[in-house]
Amino acid sequence: MIGASTQIGPMVQILTADHPRDADSRAKGLALDRPIAIGANVWIGGGALLLPEVSVGDDAIIGTGAVVTRDVAPATTVAENPARPISPAPL
């Protein structure tokens, strides 16, 4: 799900595929689908990577190249690898 007015930059990857942690299951070719939820009015910078089962709250900002491994709270700016909250730069 991607909310209204969300902006997604170039080369963003939204990855919902996952694989079992058990080697025998992986050897059988098993794969899992894990959802990603992106709220409304979110801004995702170019090259960001969202991993399976994360949620991004309304009005959040994902910095360019960030690797999102955990949920992002509404109206929070995250950046870096792994993505973590940062203080937004003044306008």
Backbone torsions as a table, in degrees:
resi	resn	phi	psi	omega
1	MET	NA	133.6	175.6
2	ILE	-127.3	123.2	-175.8
3	GLY	-73.9	166.0	-178.9
4	ALA	-61.5	146.3	175.6
5	SER	64.3	17.3	176.0
6	THR	-77.8	138.4	179.4
7	GLN	-113.0	128.6	-177.4
8	ILE	-120.8	120.9	-178.1
9	GLY	-73.9	176.2	-178.9
10	PRO	-69.2	148.9	175.2
11	MET	61.2	23.7	173.1
12	VAL	-73.6	140.3	176.9
13	GLN	-115.8	124.0	177.2
14	ILE	-113.5	99.7	-169.0
15	LEU	-101.3	113.0	179.6
16	THR	-103.4	-12.1	179.9
17	ALA	-78.3	140.2	177.7
18	ASP	-141.0	164.9	-178.2
19	HIS	-130.3	150.7	178.6
20	PRO	-60.3	150.1	177.7
21	ARG	-80.4	-20.6	180.0
22	ASP	-77.3	125.3	-175.9
23	ALA	-60.6	-38.5	-179.7
24	ASP	-63.7	-40.7	178.5
25	SER	-66.4	-41.1	177.7
26	ARG	-63.1	-39.0	-179.6
27	ALA	-62.5	-26.3	177.9
28	LYS	-81.1	-3.4	178.4
29	GLY	82.6	15.9	-179.3
30	LEU	-70.2	141.8	176.5
31	ALA	-137.3	156.8	-178.7
32	LEU	-124.0	150.1	171.8
33	ASP	-105.0	125.6	179.5
34	ARG	-120.3	128.4	-175.6
35	PRO	-72.0	156.6	170.4
36	ILE	-129.6	132.7	178.3
37	ALA	-115.8	128.7	179.0
38	ILE	-122.8	122.5	-176.2
39	GLY	-72.8	-170.5	-179.0
40	ALA	-83.8	150.1	174.3
41	ASN	59.1	35.7	177.8
42	VAL	-91.7	147.2	177.7
43	TRP	-120.2	118.4	-178.6
44	ILE	-114.6	114.7	-177.1
45	GLY	-70.3	156.1	-178.3
46	GLY	-53.2	139.2	176.1
47	GLY	75.9	4.3	178.1
48	ALA	-67.9	155.0	-177.6
49	LEU	-128.2	120.4	177.8
50	LEU	-109.0	121.4	-177.1
51	LEU	-86.7	164.0	-176.8
52	PRO	-55.8	143.8	174.0
53	GLU	70.1	20.0	174.1
54	VAL	-92.1	154.7	174.2
55	SER	-122.5	137.9	177.9
56	VAL	-117.6	120.8	-176.4
57	GLY	-74.2	162.7	177.9
58	ASP	-52.8	144.0	173.7
59	ASP	66.1	13.4	178.7
60	ALA	-78.7	159.7	175.9
61	ILE	-125.8	128.2	176.4
62	ILE	-107.2	119.1	-176.9
63	GLY	-67.5	156.9	177.9
64	THR	-55.2	129.0	177.1
65	GLY	76.4	3.4	-179.5
66	ALA	-66.1	147.2	175.4
67	VAL	-112.2	106.6	-174.0
68	VAL	-89.9	109.0	-178.2
69	THR	-107.4	-12.4	-178.6
70	ARG	-136.9	164.7	179.6
71	ASP	-57.6	147.4	177.1
72	VAL	-113.4	123.8	-178.4
73	ALA	-68.7	155.4	176.8
74	PRO	-56.2	145.4	175.5
75	ALA	57.9	29.4	178.8
76	THR	-111.0	142.8	174.2
77	THR	-103.2	127.4	177.6
78	VAL	-123.7	152.4	178.2
79	ALA	-155.7	169.6	173.9
80	GLU	83.7	-173.4	-177.5
81	ASN	-133.5	110.6	-3.6
82	PRO	-73.1	155.8	-178.0
83	ALA	-62.2	136.7	177.0
84	ARG	-144.9	155.1	-177.5
85	PRO	-60.2	140.1	174.8
86	ILE	-131.9	163.4	175.0
87	SER	-80.9	128.8	179.8
88	PRO	-64.1	145.6	177.2
89	ALA	-70.9	143.8	177.6
90	PRO	-65.9	149.7	178.4
91	LEU	-77.8	NA	NA
